[in-house]
Amino acid sequence: MKPYVILNAAMTLDGKIATKTGSSEISGEEDLERVHKLRKEVDGIMVGINTVIADNPRLTVHKIPSKKEDNPIRVVVDSKARIPLNSRILNDDDAKTIIAISNSAKNEDKSVENCKHLEKVANLFYSGDEQVDLKDLMNYLYENGIETLMLEGGSTLNFSMIKEGLIDEIKIAIAPMIVGGKSAKTLFDGDGFDYMGEAIKIDFESSYCLGKNLILEYKVNSNK
Ligand SMILES: NC(=O)c1ccc[n+]([C@@H]2O[C@H](COP(=O)([O-])OP(=O)(O)OC[C@H]3O[C@@H](n4cnc5c(N)ncnc54)[C@H](OP(=O)(O)O)[C@@H]3O)[C@@H](O)[C@H]2O)c1
């Protein structure tokens, strides 16, 4: 079993979710309110470790009126337990945090040392060899009460999740901006596919304008 997974992201018209230097303020206040309403509805929110390092996000509901109980459980996919101990999500009591770590981290002194500190402020879940086994993680999250999960990037984790057939829905805010840059992160990076025939098929559901942004919503074909 797995949670129902909604990928949400903001991107520029040229498909970038950050600039080549990692700047990622894209969609503006109106869209952030939409995102925080979504956060309020879900049980969990998940990001990759590079997003935590780049943005140091809180991953809470704070752009709309809310109570502490509205905050989803935070999940970070971090094979080597690299998360900085001064990250905001490790130093507040706004919500529970789960760090998903791979088993290979148990053999690396630096990771073992970091985990000793991490287990005091977060729940640690070990799975997979070199990288976190995402299917296993989804099962663990579901069994621990997370029935709906918002995936908030970045592009590497987005690609792994869609490739593994773990995303059910995609909501994208397209901002009328263009930043270019061949090393700037796009909505899905990772290794990519070789042929169009391998592309993940998605079904358009709806679109609407929100301020200057265009919101696109898709369901992901069930190819699990
Ligand atoms: N505009 C938006 O909506 C938005 C939203 C979120 C993020 N962003 C931007 O996205 C950028 C970060 O994206 P990113 O692609 O560099 O990193 P990311 O997706 O945040 O994190 C990827 C990392 O997760 C770890 N990981 C562990 N197991 C994995 C697995 N099975 N599959 C995939 N990853 C796994 C890997 O590091 P280890 O091997 O060390 O574990 C991997 O390098 C930042 O610049 C951020 O600002 C933008």
The ligand as an ORCA input file, in Angstrom:
! r2SCAN-3c Opt
* xyz 0 1
  N      10.161     25.459     -7.885
  C       9.800     24.450     -7.131
  O       8.616     24.119     -7.040
  C      10.853     23.673     -6.392
  C      10.431     22.745     -5.435
  C      11.414     21.993     -4.773
  C      12.758     22.169     -5.066
  N      13.128     23.096     -5.990
  C      14.550     23.262     -6.325
  O      15.085     22.015     -6.727
  C      16.492     22.019     -6.456
  C      16.888     20.690     -5.839
  O      16.596     19.638     -6.729
  P      17.629     18.437     -6.939
  O      17.174     17.677     -8.112
  O      19.021     18.976     -6.931
  O      17.505     17.596     -5.607
  P      16.336     16.874     -4.790
  O      15.419     16.163     -5.718
  O      15.782     17.835     -3.818
  O      17.166     15.794     -3.949
  C      17.752     14.725     -4.657
  C      18.595     13.862     -3.755
  O      17.747     13.009     -2.974
  C      18.523     11.891     -2.602
  N      17.848     10.633     -2.875
  C      17.896      9.553     -2.057
  N      17.248      8.534     -2.558
  C      16.772      8.949     -3.758
  C      16.030      8.277     -4.744
  N      15.628      7.020     -4.618
  N      15.737      8.975     -5.862
  C      16.116     10.254     -6.007
  N      16.813     10.935     -5.089
  C      17.147     10.272     -3.955
  C      19.811     11.924     -3.451
  O      20.867     12.413     -2.647
  P      21.645     11.371     -1.688
  O      22.155     10.276     -2.605
  O      22.683     12.129     -1.017
  O      20.616     10.876     -0.767
  C      19.475     12.937     -4.516
  O      20.617     13.585     -5.038
  C      16.760     23.196     -5.533
  O      17.419     24.205     -6.257
  C      15.382     23.662     -5.129
  O      15.321     25.064     -4.929
  C      12.215     23.852     -6.652
*
